[in-house]
Amino acid sequence: MYGKLYTTLAAFTIAFALFPSGLRAQEAGLFSSPKGVGAVFRLPERDNVFHSATFYVDIYGVVTSRCSYPGYKLNLSRQYIFSRLQRNGYSMTLYAGPGVSAGYVRDHDKGRGFDLVSLMSDNQGLMFALSGDAGCRFDFGGSVALDLSLTAEAGVHVRPNEREQSYQATYLSIYNNGLLQALYPQFTILFKIK
């Protein structure tokens, strides 16, 4: 388990280092959602565009005690600001944009009807997806801002085949949680770090 965690953290660090605007995040924050909890880094805004990196622990299956270990997910996104309302030093910003996601997570159970093999299996595997994000940021003129957003992910999930474990076969499917959890709200508290 720890080897996967260190690999994921290393991938997160490398991906954040390759962000287009450089290495210096303008804001860092805490990410909270029914999907999981984690950290967010945002780069400075330039020409009504900003980039963000979100790394979080995916808790699908853990909350219901079906799984013992969480998954890990990284999302890199480019957000376009399309509306900003300002008044008395406060602002509300509406944004949306594309991104990419990758991780080692569980996916929604598949199968027709009641499928015990799928229900009882630990179907953790690699996930790769294109993402779409839309949100609203509330800036109160100080060093703290609040962000409320939604993210949909369309991609694939690769994992060991539960029925063919003796052959070490893999199973490729659509990443169902990316679309099923699209309406789960994401709440972020952002702190300005420069």
N, C-alpha and C positions, 0 to 999 in steps of 0.2 A: 504494500500500500504506500509506504513512504517513498519508494522509488518513483511511483507514478506521480506523487505530489511534487517531488523535486523536479521531475521532467516537465511537468506542467508549469511550475514557477519559472523554470529556465526559459521555456518557450514564451511565457508572458513577458519576461524581461527583454528577450531578444526582439519580440514583436513591437514592444513599446519603444525600444531604441531605434527601430526602423521607421517610426512615424514620420510623415512628411515634414512637419514643422520643427523638427529637432527633438532634443531630449528633455527640455525644460517644461514641465507641467505647470500650468497657471493655477489649477485647482485640483484638489484631491478630496475624495469623499467616501462616505459609507453608503453602500447599496443594500437595499432591503426589498424583498418581494416574496410572494408565495412560491416563487421559483427557487429562491435561495438568498444567501447573504454574501457580501464581498466588498470590494473596493473599486473605486472609479478614479481615473486620472483624465483631466481635460487639458488640452493644449490651448494656447492663446487664440482668440478669435481673429481672423484676418479676412477682410472682404465679405463679411456676413457668413463665414464658414468656420466651423471648429471641428476638431477631431477628438475622439474620446476612446479610452480603453477601459473595459469593464471586465474584471476577473471575479468570479464568484463560485461558491460551493453550491452545486445543484443538489437540492434535497428531495427530489422526486423519489418516492418509495421509502425514504428514511422516516418521514413524519408518521406514516401509517405502520411503521415497524415491519414492513415487508422486506426491507434491505438493511444491512448493518452499516454500510459505508456510503458516504455521499459521492457524487461525481464532481467534476471540475469543468468549468467552462470559461472561455475567453471570447470577448466580442470587441472587435475594432470597428469603429464607425466614423463616417464623415457626415456631419450635420449641416444643413443649409437653413439659415434663419430666414423665415418669410414674413414675420410680423414682430414688431416690438412696440409695446405701449410703455411710455415713461410718464411719471408724475411725481413731483416732490422728492426726487432722489430714489424712488422705487421704480422697478421695471418688471414687466412680464414679457417673456420672449417665447414665441412659438417656433418650433423647428421640426424638421423631418429630414431623413436621409438614409442612404444605403450603408451596408457594412458586411463584414464576414464574421462567422463564428466557428469555433473549433473547441472540442473538449472530449473528455472521457466521462460519459454519462449513461444513465439508463434511459430507455425509451418506453413510451406507453405500450402496455401489453397488447399483443396482436392475437388474432385467431378468430375463428368463426364460432359464435356461441360461447360456451363455457369450455375453455381450453386449459386444463390443469398444468400441462407442461409449460405453457407460456406464463401462466399465473404464478407458478412456484419457482420459475427460473430466475437467476440473477443475470439479467440480460445487459450487463454493462459493456459498453464498447465505444469505439471512436465515432465522433460526430463531426461533420463538416457541413456548413450551410451558408447561404447568402441571407442577409437579414435586412429588415426594414424597420426603422425606428421613428417614432413621432412623440413629441413631448412638449411640455411647458415648463419653463424655468421662472422662478420667482426670486428676484434679487432685491434685498431690502436695504441696499446702500452700504452695508457693512462688509464684514469678512465672511459672512455665511450666506449661502443661497440654497433654496430648495428646488428640487426637480421632480416632476411626475411624468412618467413616460410609459409607452407600450412598445414591445418589440415582437415582431413575427419573424420566424426563421424557416426557410425552405431548403432542405438539404437531405443528406443521407446518414444512415446509422450502420456501422459495420461492427459485427460482434460474432463471437463463437456461436455456431449453430447448436441449439439445445438438444436436438434430436440426433445429431451426428458427432458428439463429442469425442468418440473413440477415433474418428478419422481426422480430427482437428480441422473440421470444415468451418468456413465462415459464412455468415449470413448478411446480405446487403438489403436494406429496406429504406423506405422513406422515413425521415426523422419526424414522427408524428407529434411529439411534444412541442416541436417548434411552432406548429400551427395550432394545436390544442391549447397551448398556454399563451397565445398571442394577446388575449385580453386580460392576463394577469397584470395588475398594476405594479409598476416599479417606482419606488420612492428612494431618492438620493439626497443626502445632506452634503453639500459641497463647501469646502473651506478654501479660501484663497491663500495660496502659499507664496505669492510674490506680488 
